[in-house]
Amino acid sequence: MQTLGLVIGTIAVFVSLFTMVYNDYIKVTQIWGELDYDVKTVTAGDYSIEFDISEESFANWKQEYYEGDKG
């Protein structure tokens, strides 16, 4: 009876260790898959530049160029 308990306990430990290793493998595979997709996908945002401008500069542009073309 003790041998049966030892066998069942050993099997349970190995199953839980296998499950933990398999879950870590799946997680890493997902991360690498997402990274591979991101590298293969090129968008305009990859080549865009963002400039910070002041409210005054934007108001000047809006008045002179944007609203000036309408009227």
Gaussian input, Z-matrix of N, CA and C with variables (Angstrom, degrees):
# hf/3-21g

backbone

0 1
 N
 C     1     B1
 C     2     B2     1     A1
 N     3     B3     2     A2     1     D1
 C     4     B4     3     A3     2     D2
 C     5     B5     4     A4     3     D3
 N     6     B6     5     A5     4     D4
 C     7     B7     6     A6     5     D5
 C     8     B8     7     A7     6     D6
 N     9     B9     8     A8     7     D7
 C    10    B10     9     A9     8     D8
 C    11    B11    10    A10     9     D9
 N    12    B12    11    A11    10    D10
 C    13    B13    12    A12    11    D11
 C    14    B14    13    A13    12    D12
 N    15    B15    14    A14    13    D13
 C    16    B16    15    A15    14    D14
 C    17    B17    16    A16    15    D15
 N    18    B18    17    A17    16    D16
 C    19    B19    18    A18    17    D17
 C    20    B20    19    A19    18    D18
 N    21    B21    20    A20    19    D19
 C    22    B22    21    A21    20    D20
 C    23    B23    22    A22    21    D21
 N    24    B24    23    A23    22    D22
 C    25    B25    24    A24    23    D23
 C    26    B26    25    A25    24    D24
 N    27    B27    26    A26    25    D25
 C    28    B28    27    A27    26    D26
 C    29    B29    28    A28    27    D27
 N    30    B30    29    A29    28    D28
 C    31    B31    30    A30    29    D29
 C    32    B32    31    A31    30    D30
 N    33    B33    32    A32    31    D31
 C    34    B34    33    A33    32    D32
 C    35    B35    34    A34    33    D33
 N    36    B36    35    A35    34    D34
 C    37    B37    36    A36    35    D35
 C    38    B38    37    A37    36    D36
 N    39    B39    38    A38    37    D37
 C    40    B40    39    A39    38    D38
 C    41    B41    40    A40    39    D39
 N    42    B42    41    A41    40    D40
 C    43    B43    42    A42    41    D41
 C    44    B44    43    A43    42    D42
 N    45    B45    44    A44    43    D43
 C    46    B46    45    A45    44    D44
 C    47    B47    46    A46    45    D45
 N    48    B48    47    A47    46    D46
 C    49    B49    48    A48    47    D47
 C    50    B50    49    A49    48    D48
 N    51    B51    50    A50    49    D49
 C    52    B52    51    A51    50    D50
 C    53    B53    52    A52    51    D51
 N    54    B54    53    A53    52    D52
 C    55    B55    54    A54    53    D53
 C    56    B56    55    A55    54    D54
 N    57    B57    56    A56    55    D55
 C    58    B58    57    A57    56    D56
 C    59    B59    58    A58    57    D57
 N    60    B60    59    A59    58    D58
 C    61    B61    60    A60    59    D59
 C    62    B62    61    A61    60    D60
 N    63    B63    62    A62    61    D61
 C    64    B64    63    A63    62    D62
 C    65    B65    64    A64    63    D63
 N    66    B66    65    A65    64    D64
 C    67    B67    66    A66    65    D65
 C    68    B68    67    A67    66    D66
 N    69    B69    68    A68    67    D67
 C    70    B70    69    A69    68    D68
 C    71    B71    70    A70    69    D69
 N    72    B72    71    A71    70    D70
 C    73    B73    72    A72    71    D71
 C    74    B74    73    A73    72    D72
 N    75    B75    74    A74    73    D73
 C    76    B76    75    A75    74    D74
 C    77    B77    76    A76    75    D75
 N    78    B78    77    A77    76    D76
 C    79    B79    78    A78    77    D77
 C    80    B80    79    A79    78    D78
 N    81    B81    80    A80    79    D79
 C    82    B82    81    A81    80    D80
 C    83    B83    82    A82    81    D81
 N    84    B84    83    A83    82    D82
 C    85    B85    84    A84    83    D83
 C    86    B86    85    A85    84    D84
 N    87    B87    86    A86    85    D85
 C    88    B88    87    A87    86    D86
 C    89    B89    88    A88    87    D87
 N    90    B90    89    A89    88    D88
 C    91    B91    90    A90    89    D89
 C    92    B92    91    A91    90    D90
 N    93    B93    92    A92    91    D91
 C    94    B94    93    A93    92    D92
 C    95    B95    94    A94    93    D93
 N    96    B96    95    A95    94    D94
 C    97    B97    96    A96    95    D95
 C    98    B98    97    A97    96    D96
 N    99    B99    98    A98    97    D97
 C   100   B100    99    A99    98    D98
 C   101   B101   100   A100    99    D99
 N   102   B102   101   A101   100   D100
 C   103   B103   102   A102   101   D101
 C   104   B104   103   A103   102   D102
 N   105   B105   104   A104   103   D103
 C   106   B106   105   A105   104   D104
 C   107   B107   106   A106   105   D105
 N   108   B108   107   A107   106   D106
 C   109   B109   108   A108   107   D107
 C   110   B110   109   A109   108   D108
 N   111   B111   110   A110   109   D109
 C   112   B112   111   A111   110   D110
 C   113   B113   112   A112   111   D111
 N   114   B114   113   A113   112   D112
 C   115   B115   114   A114   113   D113
 C   116   B116   115   A115   114   D114
 N   117   B117   116   A116   115   D115
 C   118   B118   117   A117   116   D116
 C   119   B119   118   A118   117   D117
 N   120   B120   119   A119   118   D118
 C   121   B121   120   A120   119   D119
 C   122   B122   121   A121   120   D120
 N   123   B123   122   A122   121   D121
 C   124   B124   123   A123   122   D122
 C   125   B125   124   A124   123   D123
 N   126   B126   125   A125   124   D124
 C   127   B127   126   A126   125   D125
 C   128   B128   127   A127   126   D126
 N   129   B129   128   A128   127   D127
 C   130   B130   129   A129   128   D128
 C   131   B131   130   A130   129   D129
 N   132   B132   131   A131   130   D130
 C   133   B133   132   A132   131   D131
 C   134   B134   133   A133   132   D132
 N   135   B135   134   A134   133   D133
 C   136   B136   135   A135   134   D134
 C   137   B137   136   A136   135   D135
 N   138   B138   137   A137   136   D136
 C   139   B139   138   A138   137   D137
 C   140   B140   139   A139   138   D138
 N   141   B141   140   A140   139   D139
 C   142   B142   141   A141   140   D140
 C   143   B143   142   A142   141   D141
 N   144   B144   143   A143   142   D142
 C   145   B145   144   A144   143   D143
 C   146   B146   145   A145   144   D144
 N   147   B147   146   A146   145   D145
 C   148   B148   147   A147   146   D146
 C   149   B149   148   A148   147   D147
 N   150   B150   149   A149   148   D148
 C   151   B151   150   A150   149   D149
 C   152   B152   151   A151   150   D150
 N   153   B153   152   A152   151   D151
 C   154   B154   153   A153   152   D152
 C   155   B155   154   A154   153   D153
 N   156   B156   155   A155   154   D154
 C   157   B157   156   A156   155   D155
 C   158   B158   157   A157   156   D156
 N   159   B159   158   A158   157   D157
 C   160   B160   159   A159   158   D158
 C   161   B161   160   A160   159   D159
 N   162   B162   161   A161   160   D160
 C   163   B163   162   A162   161   D161
 C   164   B164   163   A163   162   D162
 N   165   B165   164   A164   163   D163
 C   166   B166   165   A165   164   D164
 C   167   B167   166   A166   165   D165
 N   168   B168   167   A167   166   D166
 C   169   B169   168   A168   167   D167
 C   170   B170   169   A169   168   D168
 N   171   B171   170   A170   169   D169
 C   172   B172   171   A171   170   D170
 C   173   B173   172   A172   171   D171
 N   174   B174   173   A173   172   D172
 C   175   B175   174   A174   173   D173
 C   176   B176   175   A175   174   D174
 N   177   B177   176   A176   175   D175
 C   178   B178   177   A177   176   D176
 C   179   B179   178   A178   177   D177
 N   180   B180   179   A179   178   D178
 C   181   B181   180   A180   179   D179
 C   182   B182   181   A181   180   D180
 N   183   B183   182   A182   181   D181
 C   184   B184   183   A183   182   D182
 C   185   B185   184   A184   183   D183
 N   186   B186   185   A185   184   D184
 C   187   B187   186   A186   185   D185
 C   188   B188   187   A187   186   D186
 N   189   B189   188   A188   187   D187
 C   190   B190   189   A189   188   D188
 C   191   B191   190   A190   189   D189
 N   192   B192   191   A191   190   D190
 C   193   B193   192   A192   191   D191
 C   194   B194   193   A193   192   D192
 N   195   B195   194   A194   193   D193
 C   196   B196   195   A195   194   D194
 C   197   B197   196   A196   195   D195
 N   198   B198   197   A197   196   D196
 C   199   B199   198   A198   197   D197
 C   200   B200   199   A199   198   D198
 N   201   B201   200   A200   199   D199
 C   202   B202   201   A201   200   D200
 C   203   B203   202   A202   201   D201
 N   204   B204   203   A203   202   D202
 C   205   B205   204   A204   203   D203
 C   206   B206   205   A205   204   D204
 N   207   B207   206   A206   205   D205
 C   208   B208   207   A207   206   D206
 C   209   B209   208   A208   207   D207
 N   210   B210   209   A209   208   D208
 C   211   B211   210   A210   209   D209
 C   212   B212   211   A211   210   D210

   B1=1.4535
   B2=1.5252
   B3=1.3324
   B4=1.4680
   B5=1.5204
   B6=1.3092
   B7=1.4672
   B8=1.5203
   B9=1.3200
   B10=1.4697
   B11=1.5205
   B12=1.3150
   B13=1.4660
   B14=1.5154
   B15=1.3315
   B16=1.4626
   B17=1.5228
   B18=1.3109
   B19=1.4729
   B20=1.5209
   B21=1.3123
   B22=1.4709
   B23=1.5310
   B24=1.3317
   B25=1.4692
   B26=1.5123
   B27=1.3376
   B28=1.4653
   B29=1.5213
   B30=1.3134
   B31=1.4669
   B32=1.5249
   B33=1.3141
   B34=1.4656
   B35=1.5227
   B36=1.3305
   B37=1.4679
   B38=1.5193
   B39=1.3356
   B40=1.4611
   B41=1.5220
   B42=1.3199
   B43=1.4659
   B44=1.5260
   B45=1.3176
   B46=1.4656
   B47=1.5294
   B48=1.3528
   B49=1.4614
   B50=1.5219
   B51=1.3237
   B52=1.4539
   B53=1.5286
   B54=1.3242
   B55=1.4627
   B56=1.5239
   B57=1.3272
   B58=1.4678
   B59=1.5260
   B60=1.3209
   B61=1.4664
   B62=1.5272
   B63=1.3191
   B64=1.4661
   B65=1.5272
   B66=1.3264
   B67=1.4651
   B68=1.5298
   B69=1.3259
   B70=1.4632
   B71=1.5296
   B72=1.3189
   B73=1.4647
   B74=1.5266
   B75=1.3146
   B76=1.4634
   B77=1.5308
   B78=1.3384
   B79=1.4576
   B80=1.5320
   B81=1.3274
   B82=1.4680
   B83=1.5245
   B84=1.3288
   B85=1.4595
   B86=1.5242
   B87=1.3167
   B88=1.4634
   B89=1.5248
   B90=1.3195
   B91=1.4671
   B92=1.5182
   B93=1.3407
   B94=1.4667
   B95=1.5165
   B96=1.3188
   B97=1.4686
   B98=1.5128
   B99=1.3277
   B100=1.4609
   B101=1.5281
   B102=1.3155
   B103=1.4586
   B104=1.5254
   B105=1.3183
   B106=1.4654
   B107=1.5226
   B108=1.3330
   B109=1.4683
   B110=1.5237
   B111=1.3274
   B112=1.4606
   B113=1.5278
   B114=1.3166
   B115=1.4646
   B116=1.5257
   B117=1.3190
   B118=1.4621
   B119=1.5263
   B120=1.3145
   B121=1.4542
   B122=1.5221
   B123=1.3157
   B124=1.4562
   B125=1.5236
   B126=1.3176
   B127=1.4537
   B128=1.5211
   B129=1.3130
   B130=1.4618
   B131=1.5214
   B132=1.3234
   B133=1.4573
   B134=1.5196
   B135=1.3300
   B136=1.4582
   B137=1.5261
   B138=1.3292
   B139=1.4604
   B140=1.5227
   B141=1.3170
   B142=1.4600
   B143=1.5161
   B144=1.3191
   B145=1.4610
   B146=1.5200
   B147=1.3136
   B148=1.4566
   B149=1.5261
   B150=1.3255
   B151=1.4584
   B152=1.5263
   B153=1.3005
   B154=1.4537
   B155=1.5252
   B156=1.3452
   B157=1.4643
   B158=1.5188
   B159=1.3013
   B160=1.4653
   B161=1.5285
   B162=1.3075
   B163=1.4649
   B164=1.5216
   B165=1.3208
   B166=1.4679
   B167=1.5320
   B168=1.3158
   B169=1.4695
   B170=1.5257
   B171=1.3444
   B172=1.4505
   B173=1.5254
   B174=1.3345
   B175=1.4638
   B176=1.5235
   B177=1.3169
   B178=1.4610
   B179=1.5264
   B180=1.3130
   B181=1.4608
   B182=1.5250
   B183=1.3204
   B184=1.4634
   B185=1.5178
   B186=1.3258
   B187=1.4628
   B188=1.5299
   B189=1.3195
   B190=1.4556
   B191=1.5284
   B192=1.3126
   B193=1.4696
   B194=1.5197
   B195=1.3148
   B196=1.4593
   B197=1.5245
   B198=1.3127
   B199=1.4592
   B200=1.5242
   B201=1.3133
   B202=1.4635
   B203=1.5189
   B204=1.3321
   B205=1.4639
   B206=1.5284
   B207=1.3081
   B208=1.4621
   B209=1.5317
   B210=1.2891
   B211=1.4362
   B212=1.4482
   A1=111.11
   A2=116.69
   A3=119.47
   A4=110.83
   A5=116.70
   A6=121.02
   A7=110.14
   A8=116.86
   A9=120.47
   A10=110.69
   A11=117.21
   A12=121.08
   A13=111.83
   A14=117.05
   A15=121.28
   A16=110.95
   A17=117.64
   A18=121.71
   A19=110.32
   A20=117.24
   A21=120.78
   A22=110.11
   A23=116.90
   A24=120.01
   A25=112.28
   A26=116.75
   A27=120.94
   A28=111.28
   A29=116.81
   A30=120.64
   A31=110.22
   A32=117.70
   A33=121.06
   A34=110.98
   A35=117.91
   A36=121.14
   A37=110.10
   A38=117.30
   A39=119.42
   A40=112.37
   A41=117.83
   A42=120.65
   A43=110.05
   A44=117.91
   A45=120.07
   A46=111.05
   A47=118.22
   A48=120.39
   A49=111.22
   A50=117.69
   A51=121.59
   A52=110.49
   A53=117.45
   A54=121.55
   A55=110.88
   A56=117.51
   A57=120.45
   A58=111.03
   A59=117.50
   A60=120.92
   A61=110.31
   A62=117.28
   A63=121.30
   A64=110.82
   A65=117.93
   A66=120.69
   A67=111.09
   A68=117.83
   A69=120.36
   A70=111.21
   A71=116.92
   A72=120.91
   A73=110.87
   A74=117.55
   A75=121.49
   A76=110.39
   A77=117.16
   A78=121.03
   A79=111.14
   A80=116.72
   A81=120.74
   A82=110.43
   A83=117.17
   A84=120.80
   A85=110.98
   A86=117.54
   A87=121.64
   A88=110.93
   A89=117.09
   A90=121.30
   A91=109.97
   A92=116.94
   A93=119.89
   A94=111.37
   A95=118.29
   A96=121.38
   A97=111.69
   A98=117.13
   A99=120.82
   A100=110.73
   A101=117.26
   A102=121.12
   A103=110.49
   A104=117.44
   A105=121.53
   A106=110.52
   A107=117.57
   A108=121.34
   A109=110.48
   A110=116.79
   A111=120.80
   A112=110.92
   A113=117.55
   A114=121.18
   A115=110.46
   A116=117.26
   A117=121.18
   A118=112.76
   A119=118.80
   A120=122.79
   A121=109.44
   A122=116.65
   A123=121.94
   A124=107.64
   A125=116.44
   A126=121.25
   A127=109.92
   A128=116.05
   A129=120.16
   A130=111.00
   A131=117.13
   A132=120.96
   A133=112.90
   A134=116.97
   A135=119.92
   A136=111.45
   A137=117.46
   A138=121.64
   A139=112.34
   A140=118.03
   A141=122.17
   A142=110.67
   A143=114.85
   A144=121.68
   A145=107.31
   A146=116.40
   A147=121.39
   A148=108.48
   A149=114.99
   A150=120.71
   A151=108.79
   A152=116.18
   A153=121.04
   A154=108.00
   A155=116.04
   A156=120.51
   A157=108.86
   A158=114.76
   A159=119.00
   A160=110.06
   A161=115.04
   A162=120.62
   A163=110.73
   A164=116.14
   A165=120.88
   A166=111.17
   A167=116.98
   A168=120.70
   A169=110.58
   A170=117.54
   A171=120.59
   A172=111.38
   A173=116.90
   A174=120.13
   A175=110.57
   A176=117.30
   A177=121.33
   A178=110.30
   A179=117.70
   A180=121.32
   A181=110.72
   A182=115.91
   A183=120.32
   A184=110.99
   A185=116.50
   A186=120.10
   A187=111.01
   A188=117.29
   A189=120.58
   A190=113.59
   A191=117.68
   A192=119.81
   A193=113.70
   A194=117.83
   A195=120.39
   A196=111.00
   A197=118.02
   A198=121.05
   A199=111.14
   A200=117.15
   A201=120.55
   A202=112.13
   A203=118.75
   A204=122.43
   A205=112.12
   A206=118.19
   A207=121.07
   A208=112.72
   A209=116.64
   A210=116.73
   A211=115.21
   D1=-38.38
   D2=178.78
   D3=-66.97
   D4=-34.92
   D5=178.84
   D6=-65.32
   D7=-41.11
   D8=178.31
   D9=-63.09
   D10=-41.95
   D11=177.21
   D12=-63.64
   D13=-39.50
   D14=177.57
   D15=-65.12
   D16=-42.03
   D17=178.80
   D18=-64.09
   D19=-46.01
   D20=-179.22
   D21=-64.24
   D22=-42.53
   D23=178.22
   D24=-63.41
   D25=-42.38
   D26=178.49
   D27=-63.46
   D28=-44.09
   D29=177.89
   D30=-61.45
   D31=-42.42
   D32=179.58
   D33=-62.06
   D34=-41.20
   D35=178.96
   D36=-64.23
   D37=-46.15
   D38=-179.64
   D39=-65.31
   D40=-37.54
   D41=177.59
   D42=-64.70
   D43=-43.25
   D44=-179.80
   D45=-67.21
   D46=-39.56
   D47=176.63
   D48=-64.47
   D49=-42.75
   D50=177.58
   D51=-60.94
   D52=-42.63
   D53=-179.98
   D54=-63.58
   D55=-41.88
   D56=178.88
   D57=-64.51
   D58=-44.89
   D59=-179.93
   D60=-65.34
   D61=-40.82
   D62=179.69
   D63=-64.63
   D64=-41.92
   D65=178.18
   D66=-63.49
   D67=-41.04
   D68=176.32
   D69=-63.49
   D70=-39.91
   D71=178.19
   D72=-62.48
   D73=-44.26
   D74=179.62
   D75=-63.56
   D76=-41.23
   D77=179.47
   D78=-61.63
   D79=-46.25
   D80=-179.85
   D81=-66.16
   D82=-39.23
   D83=177.89
   D84=-61.75
   D85=-40.49
   D86=177.80
   D87=-63.44
   D88=-44.07
   D89=-179.26
   D90=-61.93
   D91=-46.32
   D92=179.89
   D93=-66.50
   D94=-34.77
   D95=177.10
   D96=-64.45
   D97=-43.01
   D98=177.91
   D99=-65.30
   D100=-40.50
   D101=178.86
   D102=-65.46
   D103=-41.80
   D104=178.46
   D105=-62.47
   D106=-42.41
   D107=177.82
   D108=-63.17
   D109=-41.92
   D110=-179.45
   D111=-64.35
   D112=-38.45
   D113=-179.83
   D114=-69.28
   D115=-37.34
   D116=-178.37
   D117=-77.98
   D118=-16.84
   D119=-177.29
   D120=-101.63
   D121=116.70
   D122=179.90
   D123=-108.21
   D124=129.86
   D125=178.66
   D126=-123.82
   D127=170.41
   D128=177.80
   D129=-64.68
   D130=-27.95
   D131=179.03
   D132=-64.18
   D133=-22.45
   D134=177.61
   D135=-69.00
   D136=-22.22
   D137=-176.99
   D138=-117.03
   D139=13.73
   D140=-178.87
   D141=-90.15
   D142=148.98
   D143=176.72
   D144=-122.36
   D145=137.48
   D146=-179.73
   D147=-113.06
   D148=129.23
   D149=177.50
   D150=-111.89
   D151=137.14
   D152=173.56
   D153=-88.69
   D154=125.31
   D155=177.58
   D156=-123.71
   D157=157.84
   D158=-178.54
   D159=-79.88
   D160=162.17
   D161=176.99
   D162=-61.19
   D163=-36.53
   D164=-179.63
   D165=-64.64
   D166=-43.13
   D167=178.72
   D168=-64.11
   D169=-41.77
   D170=178.78
   D171=-64.63
   D172=-42.79
   D173=178.74
   D174=-63.08
   D175=-39.38
   D176=178.06
   D177=-63.62
   D178=-46.25
   D179=178.72
   D180=-62.07
   D181=-44.30
   D182=-177.73
   D183=-62.23
   D184=-43.62
   D185=-178.77
   D186=-69.57
   D187=-43.67
   D188=-173.11
   D189=-79.26
   D190=-41.76
   D191=-172.77
   D192=-105.69
   D193=-44.75
   D194=-174.42
   D195=-76.65
   D196=-54.25
   D197=-178.77
   D198=-78.35
   D199=-24.14
   D200=179.13
   D201=-68.19
   D202=-29.58
   D203=179.87
   D204=-74.90
   D205=-19.81
   D206=-176.14
   D207=-81.01
   D208=-24.77
   D209=-170.59
   D210=-117.88

